[in-house]
Amino acid sequence: MTDNANPVDTQPTDKTAKKRRSPGDIDQDILDAIAAGKKILGSAMSDHYNAALTKRVKPEKIAALGTALLTIADQPDGNLVAQVINNHNAIKSATKTEQDLGKQLFAKLRAIQKGAGNTYKQDQARRDAYLINKPDFGKDRETFEADAAAIIGLARNDTLDNIIAADLDEAQTLLDNWKQADADQKTAQRVAGETLAALRTAATAMTAIVTTIRVGADVVFDYHDKNNATARSAFNLQPDRPMQT
């Protein structure tokens, strides 16, 4: 029961505040929840508080918190935090590969266009077919793929100045590799999104367990007794006011 003579212990609920970001694209509030979970688990398992706490909180609930933390952050192999960070790095790597291949492909296509320009100096239709003066050439990903395929296909049926079959083979390989890199990037983004969503779900479930334990601690280590101040602090409870759930 809340003592109206005392202020109520509340958690910050400013939903308008921007979430802080951290390495690995994990919301800082999730990392804060993990830190709180570890603290509460340590307190709940402590010889100082466990016997009293388990009069109100089932040991299975404390064990569930330990299991949740293993899945989220502590398990050496495959914890969700590590997966999210690894997936975030995989996106960066895949993006760099895609961008590097795109630049190389662009340069090779420009070389082919230069050969076509020298070959068809007076043939405007042919020059247009090679997209020599196309505005923003290479800027749009979808049209760039189609443009690249068209230019390589045209060049295979033409004899262009300073362009040999090996140049076209290299251009085709770059195009194929770039397309694969783009697909790899999309896969990395999808996997990262799924793992981050799983982490958020797991953190929410863990926080619910933490709340249950803190509610129990709030009753066991009653705030009216000043001798409970240290115990209440161990469970993130104010020493002189009740917890609000």
VOPADREN-487624 format. One record per residue (C-alpha): residue number from 1; residue in three letters; x, y, z. Coordinates in Angstrom, 3 decimals. Each point is the difference from the previous one (the first is absolute). Last residue first. Example, Ala and Ser with C-alpha at 12.3 -4.5 7.8 and 13.67 -1.06 7.14 Angstrom:
(2; SER; (13.670; -1.060; 7.140))
(1; ALA; (-1.370; -3.440; 0.660))
This chain:
(245; THR; (4.300; -0.722; -10.683))
(244; GLN; (0.867; 2.755; 2.472))
(243; MET; (2.721; -0.791; 2.478))
(242; PRO; (-0.450; 1.337; 3.514))
(241; ARG; (1.898; 2.939; 1.482))
(240; ASP; (2.849; 0.644; 2.380))
(239; PRO; (2.927; -2.141; -1.135))
(238; GLN; (-0.800; 0.242; -3.747))
(237; LEU; (0.176; -3.384; -1.662))
(236; ASN; (2.651; -1.095; -2.486))
(235; PHE; (0.108; -3.530; 1.471))
(234; ALA; (3.326; 0.467; 1.786))
(233; SER; (-1.205; 3.455; 1.068))
(232; ARG; (-2.863; -1.652; 1.840))
(231; ALA; (2.423; -2.238; 1.873))
(230; THR; (2.140; 2.957; 1.020))
(229; ALA; (-2.999; 2.005; 1.223))
(228; ASN; (-1.559; -2.916; 1.896))
(227; ASN; (1.159; 1.245; 3.400))
(226; LYS; (-2.200; 3.032; -0.528))
(225; ASP; (-3.064; -2.201; 0.456))
(224; HIS; (-2.964; 1.778; -1.586))
(223; TYR; (1.426; -0.908; -3.401))
(222; ASP; (-0.907; -3.657; 0.414))
(221; PHE; (2.663; -2.460; -1.059))
(220; VAL; (-2.294; -2.956; -0.572))
(219; VAL; (-2.724; 2.004; -1.739))
(218; ASP; (2.258; 1.994; -2.344))
(217; ALA; (2.102; -3.122; -0.559))
(216; GLY; (-3.034; -1.800; -1.362))
(215; VAL; (-0.830; 2.872; -2.316))
(214; ARG; (3.665; 0.078; -1.056))
(213; ILE; (-0.124; -3.677; -0.927))
(212; THR; (-3.148; 0.444; -2.087))
(211; THR; (1.476; 3.071; -1.692))
(210; VAL; (3.148; -1.903; -0.930))
(209; ILE; (-2.132; -2.742; -1.535))
(208; ALA; (-1.855; 2.580; -2.112))
(207; THR; (3.327; 1.526; -1.004))
(206; MET; (1.121; -3.381; -1.284))
(205; ALA; (-3.065; -0.279; -2.245))
(204; THR; (0.665; 3.472; -1.426))
(203; ALA; (3.675; -0.828; -0.512))
(202; ALA; (-0.925; -3.202; -1.845))
(201; THR; (-2.331; 1.881; -2.342))
(200; ARG; (2.595; 2.707; -0.657))
(199; LEU; (2.668; -2.609; -0.656))
(198; ALA; (-2.256; -1.883; -2.413))
(197; ALA; (-0.697; 3.254; -1.877))
(196; LEU; (3.750; 0.639; -0.206))
(195; THR; (0.494; -3.500; -1.367))
(194; GLU; (-2.675; 0.435; -2.665))
(193; GLY; (1.354; 3.384; -1.070))
(192; ALA; (3.545; -1.309; -0.225))
(191; VAL; (-1.150; -2.964; -2.089))
(190; ARG; (-1.833; 2.296; -2.414))
(189; GLN; (2.908; 2.439; -0.290))
(188; ALA; (2.481; -2.824; -0.611))
(187; THR; (-2.296; -1.457; -2.664))
(186; LYS; (-0.282; 3.379; -1.726))
(185; GLN; (3.785; 0.389; 0.021))
(184; ASP; (0.484; -3.508; -1.375))
(183; ALA; (-2.415; 0.794; -2.848))
(182; ASP; (1.961; 3.163; -0.813))
(181; ALA; (3.237; -1.967; 0.140))
(180; GLN; (-1.494; -2.532; -2.400))
(179; LYS; (-0.962; 2.746; -2.435))
(178; TRP; (3.487; 1.494; 0.296))
(177; ASN; (1.603; -3.370; -0.635))
(176; ASP; (-2.057; -0.530; -3.150))
(175; LEU; (0.721; 3.513; -1.268))
(174; LEU; (3.705; -0.310; 0.774))
(173; THR; (0.121; -3.338; -1.795))
(172; GLN; (-1.783; 1.520; -3.005))
(171; ALA; (2.444; 2.920; -0.095))
(170; GLU; (2.957; -2.374; 0.204))
(169; ASP; (-1.381; -2.063; -2.873))
(168; LEU; (-0.514; 3.203; -1.967))
(167; ASP; (3.577; 1.095; 0.544))
(166; ALA; (1.236; -3.498; -0.889))
(165; ALA; (-1.860; 0.235; -3.315))
(164; ILE; (1.999; 3.054; -1.020))
(163; ILE; (-0.682; 3.734; 0.168))
(162; ASN; (2.578; 2.446; -1.392))
(161; ASP; (-2.335; 1.252; -2.750))
(160; LEU; (-3.202; -1.985; -0.106))
(159; THR; (-0.951; -2.961; -2.148))
(158; ASP; (-3.669; -0.593; 0.617))
(157; ASN; (-2.169; -2.978; 0.944))
(156; ARG; (1.516; -0.468; 3.438))
(155; ALA; (-0.150; 3.763; 0.508))
(154; LEU; (-3.761; 0.052; -0.238))
(153; GLY; (-0.416; -2.652; 2.683))
(152; ILE; (2.449; 1.743; 2.323))
(151; ILE; (-1.838; 3.294; -0.415))
(150; ALA; (-3.425; -1.579; 0.561))
(149; ALA; (1.087; -1.912; 3.126))
(148; ALA; (1.496; 3.146; 1.481))
(147; ASP; (-3.096; 2.053; -0.777))
(146; ALA; (-2.270; -2.590; 1.660))
(145; GLU; (2.127; -0.035; 3.160))
(144; PHE; (0.282; 3.788; -0.029))
(143; THR; (-3.783; 0.333; -0.348))
(142; GLU; (-0.562; -1.820; 3.289))
(141; ARG; (2.804; 1.693; 1.938))
(140; ASP; (-0.669; 3.571; -1.074))
(139; LYS; (3.059; 2.257; -0.222))
(138; GLY; (1.907; -1.965; -2.655))
(137; PHE; (-0.647; 2.480; -2.796))
(136; ASP; (-1.378; 3.201; 1.462))
(135; PRO; (-0.824; 1.399; -3.442))
(134; LYS; (0.630; -2.416; -2.904))
(133; ASN; (2.665; 1.425; -2.308))
(132; ILE; (1.742; -3.239; -0.952))
(131; LEU; (-3.067; -2.173; 0.463))
(130; TYR; (1.507; -2.657; -2.305))
(129; ALA; (-3.201; 0.085; -2.073))
(128; ASP; (0.322; 3.791; -0.109))
(127; ARG; (3.410; -0.321; -1.620))
(126; ARG; (-1.467; -2.397; -2.519))
(125; ALA; (-2.800; 2.418; -0.856))
(124; GLN; (2.481; 2.882; -0.191))
(123; ASP; (2.211; -1.695; -2.564))
(122; GLN; (2.685; 2.571; -0.834))
(121; LYS; (2.587; -0.897; 2.625))
(120; TYR; (-1.015; -3.641; 0.044))
(119; THR; (3.299; -1.761; 0.714))
(118; ASN; (1.433; 2.650; 2.289))
(117; GLY; (-3.248; 0.234; 1.955))
(116; ALA; (-0.288; -3.783; 0.138))
(115; GLY; (3.486; -0.272; 1.478))
(114; LYS; (-0.829; 2.722; 2.509))
(113; GLN; (-3.223; -1.810; 0.876))
(112; ILE; (1.985; -3.157; 0.641))
(111; ALA; (2.374; 1.896; 2.284))
(110; ARG; (-2.969; 1.575; 1.786))
(109; LEU; (-1.413; -3.485; 0.524))
(108; LYS; (3.237; -1.119; 1.619))
(107; ALA; (0.026; 3.019; 2.349))
(106; PHE; (-3.625; -0.616; 1.029))
(105; LEU; (0.712; -3.657; 0.640))
(104; GLN; (2.932; 0.870; 2.264))
(103; LYS; (-2.103; 2.531; 1.904))
(102; GLY; (-2.847; -2.482; 0.417))
(101; LEU; (2.430; -2.665; 1.194))
(100; ASP; (1.272; 2.337; 2.713))
(99; GLN; (-3.532; 1.012; 1.023))
(98; GLU; (-1.245; -3.578; 0.248))
(97; THR; (3.061; -1.086; 1.986))
(96; LYS; (-0.358; 2.977; 2.346))
(95; THR; (-3.678; -0.767; 0.534))
(94; ALA; (0.700; -3.663; 0.730))
(93; SER; (2.624; 0.944; 2.599))
(92; LYS; (-2.251; 2.570; 1.675))
(91; ILE; (-2.913; -2.431; 0.011))
(90; ALA; (2.196; -2.737; 1.475))
(89; ASN; (1.080; 2.392; 2.754))
(88; HIS; (-3.644; 0.511; 0.984))
(87; ASN; (-0.495; -3.756; -0.129))
(86; ASN; (2.913; -0.519; 2.370))
(85; ILE; (-1.361; 2.640; 2.397))
(84; VAL; (-3.499; -1.531; -0.093))
(83; GLN; (1.400; -3.499; 0.482))
(82; ALA; (2.116; 1.093; 2.962))
(81; VAL; (-3.058; 1.556; 1.659))
(80; LEU; (-2.077; -3.091; -0.747))
(79; ASN; (2.290; -2.512; 1.653))
(78; GLY; (1.357; -2.567; -2.450))
(77; ASP; (2.876; -1.693; 1.737))
(76; PRO; (1.384; 1.411; 3.247))
(75; GLN; (-3.491; 0.327; 1.547))
(74; ASP; (-0.074; 3.238; 1.963))
(73; ALA; (-1.971; 2.527; -2.038))
(72; ILE; (-3.562; -0.819; -0.980))
(71; THR; (-0.216; -3.768; 0.246))
(70; LEU; (2.052; -0.178; 3.181))
(69; LEU; (-1.928; 2.965; 1.433))
(68; ALA; (-3.292; -1.780; -0.588))
(67; THR; (1.270; -3.147; 1.698))
(66; GLY; (1.072; 1.969; 3.072))
(65; LEU; (-3.363; 1.762; 0.124))
(64; ALA; (-1.749; -3.343; -0.226))
(63; ALA; (2.046; -1.247; 2.957))
(62; ILE; (-1.314; 2.920; 2.066))
(61; LYS; (-3.547; -0.884; -1.030))
(60; GLU; (0.579; -3.670; 0.808))
(59; PRO; (1.123; 1.012; 3.493))
(58; LYS; (-3.556; 1.281; 0.554))
(57; VAL; (-0.156; 3.545; 1.326))
(56; ARG; (-1.692; 0.841; 3.322))
(55; LYS; (1.772; -2.244; 2.531))
(54; THR; (2.747; -0.241; -2.611))
(53; LEU; (1.073; 3.555; 0.846))
(52; ALA; (0.817; -0.729; 3.640))
(51; ALA; (2.263; -2.936; -0.800))
(50; ASN; (1.564; 1.707; -3.020))
(49; TYR; (0.912; 3.341; 1.611))
(48; HIS; (3.433; -0.116; 1.641))
(47; ASP; (0.992; -3.318; -1.562))
(46; SER; (-0.263; 1.752; -3.357))
(45; MET; (-2.016; -1.695; -2.732))
(44; ALA; (-2.620; 2.750; -0.147))
(43; SER; (2.660; 2.704; 0.176))
(42; GLY; (1.985; -1.439; -2.885))
(41; LEU; (-3.157; -0.487; -2.032))
(40; ILE; (-1.085; 3.581; 0.689))
(39; LYS; (3.380; 1.368; -1.118))
(38; LYS; (0.082; -2.127; -3.124))
(37; GLY; (-3.526; 1.047; -0.926))
(36; ALA; (0.840; 3.658; 0.519))
(35; ALA; (2.977; -0.286; -2.344))
(34; ILE; (-2.182; -1.776; -2.568))
(33; ALA; (-2.674; 2.690; 0.292))
(32; ASP; (2.629; 2.718; -0.519))
(31; LEU; (1.241; -1.822; -3.101))
(30; ILE; (-3.569; -0.108; -1.293))
(29; ASP; (-0.473; 3.691; 0.800))
(28; GLN; (3.160; 0.743; -1.959))
(27; ASP; (-1.650; -1.240; -3.163))
(26; ILE; (2.206; -2.516; -1.789))
(25; ASP; (1.369; 1.006; -3.432))
(24; GLY; (3.214; -1.955; 0.540))
(23; PRO; (1.739; 2.898; 1.688))
(22; SER; (-2.429; 2.120; 2.045))
(21; ARG; (-2.962; 2.225; -0.668))
(20; ARG; (-1.827; 2.206; 2.447))
(19; LYS; (-3.753; -0.076; -0.375))
(18; LYS; (-1.481; 3.422; -0.588))
(17; ALA; (-2.080; 1.373; 2.839))
(16; THR; (-3.734; 0.260; -0.656))
(15; LYS; (-0.768; -3.145; 1.953))
(14; ASP; (1.168; 1.594; 3.227))
(13; THR; (-0.920; -2.825; 2.364))
(12; PRO; (2.650; 0.198; 2.709))
(11; GLN; (-0.705; -2.661; 2.664))
(10; THR; (-2.210; 0.830; 2.958))
(9; ASP; (0.448; -0.277; 3.751))
(8; VAL; (-3.045; 1.678; 1.558))
(7; PRO; (0.307; 3.000; 2.317))
(6; ASN; (-0.799; -0.651; 3.644))
(5; ALA; (-2.950; 1.091; 2.129))
(4; ASN; (-2.342; -1.881; -2.294))
(3; ASP; (1.489; -3.293; 1.172))
(2; THR; (-0.616; -2.374; -2.879))
(1; MET; (-1.262; -3.461; 0.862))
